[in-house]
């Protein structure tokens, strides 16, 4: 069983995990509230005290071997969240939005979870990986700028104790971590389900289609004119979930 270290309030589970993993193999760090929660692209992760999941898995690669492809850790984190939420809502109401957000269907699909990966290395040698997970569970309202795009399990009709979610997240992590990275990659590709979707690339006119998901989890897109584009940032594209 993965050791879990819990705090009432800290700056960021990712930041604490970076320090605590130095003399351990693999741990999970959680808290009731984080004052400086991180999102992708220097964004913050908003959330209320004691109502949501703030969790970071930390892996010390001196003790636990690293994946050859670092981006697979983001696929692993997304699958952990997807599989966990599938225990409490129908899986056909859930979507992984490329590359590392999880959405749930209400009237429309809204974001319920985000995954943030941070790596530490010395030269070319990986030292540690942090998989930060935020999930909105029992939050009943959101700021005006987020209320149309974010939601929670509570607002989806499910009220549940946070400890049940934490236990399931750790269980699902342990199950998936037994798989090799190729298996995780294929499960993630299946869940993002981009085949045959019309994809808009921000700032570029026209419709694009997926031609390939690369081993590093980036996307090769092609348009009607046969032009190709590589995408590795979900904020660069829009498509219907």
C-alpha positions as CSV (number, residue, x, y, z in Angstrom):
1,X,0.0,0.0,0.0
2,X,1.3,3.4,-0.9
3,X,2.1,5.6,2.1
4,X,-0.2,8.7,2.3
5,X,0.9,11.8,4.1
6,X,-2.0,14.2,4.9
7,X,-1.9,17.9,5.9
8,X,-4.7,20.2,6.9
9,X,-3.3,23.2,4.9
10,X,-0.2,23.6,2.8
11,X,1.0,25.7,-0.1
12,X,1.0,22.9,-2.7
13,X,0.9,19.1,-2.5
14,X,3.3,19.0,-5.4
15,X,5.8,21.2,-3.6
16,X,5.7,19.2,-0.4
17,X,5.8,15.9,-2.4
18,X,9.1,17.1,-4.0
19,X,10.7,17.4,-0.6
20,X,9.2,14.4,1.1
21,X,10.1,11.9,-1.7
22,X,13.8,12.5,-1.3
23,X,14.3,9.6,1.2
24,X,11.3,7.5,0.1
25,X,10.4,5.3,-2.9
26,X,6.8,6.3,-3.6
27,X,4.3,8.3,-1.6
28,X,1.0,10.2,-1.9
29,X,0.7,13.7,-0.3
30,X,-2.8,15.2,0.3
31,X,-4.3,18.1,2.1
32,X,-7.6,19.7,3.1
33,X,-6.6,22.9,1.4
34,X,-3.7,24.3,-0.6
35,X,-3.0,28.0,-0.7
36,X,-0.9,27.9,-3.9
37,X,-2.5,25.1,-5.9
38,X,-0.9,24.6,-9.4
39,X,-2.5,24.1,-12.8
40,X,-0.9,23.9,-16.2
41,X,0.8,26.8,-17.9
42,X,1.3,28.7,-14.6
43,X,-2.4,28.7,-13.8
44,X,-3.8,28.2,-10.3
45,X,-6.1,25.4,-9.2
46,X,-9.1,26.9,-7.4
47,X,-11.0,25.0,-4.7
48,X,-12.7,25.3,-1.3
49,X,-11.4,24.1,2.1
50,X,-12.1,20.5,2.9
51,X,-14.4,19.8,-0.1
52,X,-12.1,18.7,-2.8
53,X,-9.2,16.3,-3.6
54,X,-5.7,17.8,-3.5
55,X,-3.3,14.9,-4.0
56,X,0.2,14.3,-5.4
57,X,1.8,11.0,-6.1
58,X,5.6,11.2,-5.9
59,X,8.1,8.7,-7.3
60,X,11.8,8.6,-6.5
61,X,13.5,7.2,-9.5
62,X,16.6,6.2,-7.5
63,X,14.3,3.5,-6.0
64,X,11.7,3.1,-8.7
65,X,12.7,3.0,-12.4
66,X,11.5,5.8,-14.6
67,X,9.4,5.4,-17.8
68,X,11.4,5.9,-21.0
69,X,8.8,8.4,-22.1
70,X,8.1,11.0,-19.4
71,X,4.8,12.1,-20.8
72,X,3.3,8.7,-20.0
73,X,3.0,9.9,-16.4
74,X,0.4,12.4,-17.4
75,X,-1.5,9.5,-19.2
76,X,-1.2,7.5,-16.0
77,X,-2.6,10.3,-13.9
78,X,-5.5,10.8,-16.2
79,X,-6.4,7.2,-16.2
80,X,-6.2,7.0,-12.4
81,X,-8.7,9.9,-12.1
82,X,-11.0,8.5,-14.9
83,X,-11.1,5.0,-13.4
84,X,-11.7,6.4,-9.9
85,X,-14.6,8.6,-10.9
86,X,-16.0,5.7,-12.9
87,X,-16.7,3.9,-9.6
88,X,-19.1,6.7,-8.6
89,X,-20.7,7.9,-11.9
90,X,-21.3,6.1,-15.2
91,X,-18.1,6.1,-17.3
92,X,-20.0,7.2,-20.4
93,X,-20.5,10.5,-18.7
94,X,-16.8,11.0,-18.4
95,X,-14.2,12.2,-20.9
96,X,-10.5,12.7,-20.9
97,X,-9.8,16.0,-22.7
98,X,-6.4,16.0,-24.4
99,X,-4.0,15.8,-22.8
100,X,-4.7,15.7,-19.0
101,X,-8.1,17.0,-17.9
102,X,-11.2,15.0,-17.0
103,X,-14.7,16.3,-17.8
104,X,-18.1,15.1,-16.7
105,X,-21.4,15.5,-18.5
106,X,-24.1,17.7,-17.0
107,X,-26.1,19.7,-19.6
108,X,-22.7,20.0,-21.3
109,X,-19.3,18.6,-20.5
110,X,-17.6,20.5,-17.7
111,X,-14.1,20.2,-16.1
112,X,-14.0,18.2,-12.9
113,X,-10.3,17.3,-12.7
114,X,-6.9,18.3,-13.8
115,X,-3.5,16.5,-13.7
116,X,-0.2,18.3,-13.4
117,X,3.2,16.5,-13.9
118,X,6.5,17.8,-12.7
119,X,9.9,16.1,-13.3
120,X,13.2,16.6,-11.5
121,X,16.4,15.4,-13.1
122,X,20.2,15.6,-12.8
123,X,21.7,16.0,-16.2
124,X,19.9,13.4,-18.3
125,X,19.1,11.2,-15.3
126,X,15.5,11.3,-14.0
127,X,15.4,11.8,-10.2
128,X,11.7,12.1,-9.4
129,X,8.3,12.6,-10.8
130,X,5.3,14.3,-9.2
131,X,1.8,13.6,-10.4
132,X,-0.5,16.3,-9.0
133,X,-4.2,15.6,-9.1
134,X,-7.1,18.0,-8.3
135,X,-10.7,16.8,-8.3
136,X,-13.8,18.9,-7.4
137,X,-15.9,16.7,-5.2
138,X,-18.2,18.5,-2.7
139,X,-17.8,22.1,-3.9
140,X,-21.3,23.6,-4.4
141,X,-20.4,26.8,-6.3
142,X,-17.6,28.3,-8.4
143,X,-16.5,31.9,-9.2
144,X,-18.4,33.5,-12.0
145,X,-15.5,33.1,-14.5
146,X,-15.5,29.3,-13.9
147,X,-19.2,28.4,-13.2
148,X,-19.9,27.7,-16.9
149,X,-16.8,25.5,-17.4
150,X,-16.2,23.8,-14.1
151,X,-18.2,21.5,-11.9
152,X,-18.0,18.9,-9.1
153,X,-19.4,15.5,-8.2
154,X,-21.8,17.2,-5.8
155,X,-23.2,19.3,-8.6
156,X,-23.5,16.1,-10.7
157,X,-25.7,14.6,-8.1
158,X,-23.2,12.6,-6.1
159,X,-22.3,13.4,-2.5
160,X,-19.5,11.3,-1.1
161,X,-16.8,11.3,1.6
162,X,-13.4,12.4,0.4
163,X,-11.7,9.5,2.1
164,X,-13.5,7.1,-0.2
165,X,-12.1,9.0,-3.2
166,X,-8.6,9.1,-1.8
167,X,-8.7,5.3,-1.1
168,X,-9.9,4.6,-4.6
169,X,-7.3,6.9,-6.2
170,X,-4.5,5.1,-4.4
171,X,-6.0,1.7,-5.3
172,X,-6.3,2.6,-9.0
173,X,-2.8,4.0,-9.1
174,X,-1.4,0.8,-7.7
175,X,-3.3,-1.2,-10.3
176,X,-2.2,0.9,-13.3
177,X,1.4,1.2,-12.1
178,X,1.8,-2.5,-12.5
179,X,1.3,-2.1,-16.3
180,X,4.1,-1.2,-18.6
181,X,4.1,2.2,-20.3
182,X,2.9,0.8,-23.6
183,X,-0.3,-0.5,-22.0
184,X,-0.9,2.8,-20.2
185,X,-0.3,4.7,-23.5
186,X,-2.9,2.5,-25.4
187,X,-5.5,2.8,-22.6
188,X,-5.0,6.6,-22.6
189,X,-5.4,6.8,-26.4
190,X,-8.6,4.9,-26.2
191,X,-10.0,7.2,-23.6
192,X,-9.1,10.5,-25.3
193,X,-11.0,9.2,-28.4
194,X,-9.8,11.8,-30.9
195,X,-10.3,9.6,-34.0
196,X,-12.6,11.2,-36.6
197,X,-13.1,14.3,-34.5
198,X,-13.2,17.7,-36.1
199,X,-10.3,19.6,-34.4
200,X,-9.9,23.4,-34.5
201,X,-6.4,24.7,-34.0
202,X,-6.4,28.0,-32.2
203,X,-5.3,30.9,-34.4
204,X,-5.4,28.8,-37.6
205,X,-8.4,28.6,-40.0
206,X,-9.8,25.3,-41.1
207,X,-10.7,21.9,-39.7
208,X,-8.0,19.3,-38.8
209,X,-8.1,15.6,-38.2
210,X,-6.0,13.3,-36.1
211,X,-3.5,11.4,-38.2
212,X,-1.4,9.9,-35.3
213,X,-0.8,10.0,-31.6
214,X,2.9,9.9,-31.2
215,X,4.8,7.9,-28.6
216,X,5.6,11.1,-26.7
217,X,1.8,11.7,-26.5
218,X,1.9,14.6,-28.9
219,X,-0.6,14.7,-31.8
220,X,0.0,14.8,-35.6
221,X,-2.9,16.6,-37.3
222,X,-3.7,17.0,-41.0
223,X,-6.1,19.3,-42.7
224,X,-8.1,19.0,-46.0
225,X,-5.1,20.5,-47.9
226,X,-2.8,17.8,-46.6
227,X,-0.9,20.2,-44.3
228,X,0.5,18.7,-41.2
229,X,0.9,20.1,-37.7
230,X,2.2,18.7,-34.4
231,X,0.4,19.6,-31.2
232,X,1.5,18.8,-27.6
233,X,-0.7,21.3,-25.7
234,X,-4.4,20.9,-25.1
235,X,-4.8,24.7,-24.9
236,X,-3.9,24.8,-28.6
237,X,-6.9,22.9,-29.8
238,X,-10.7,22.8,-29.5
239,X,-13.0,19.8,-30.2
240,X,-16.3,18.4,-29.1
241,X,-16.0,15.9,-26.3
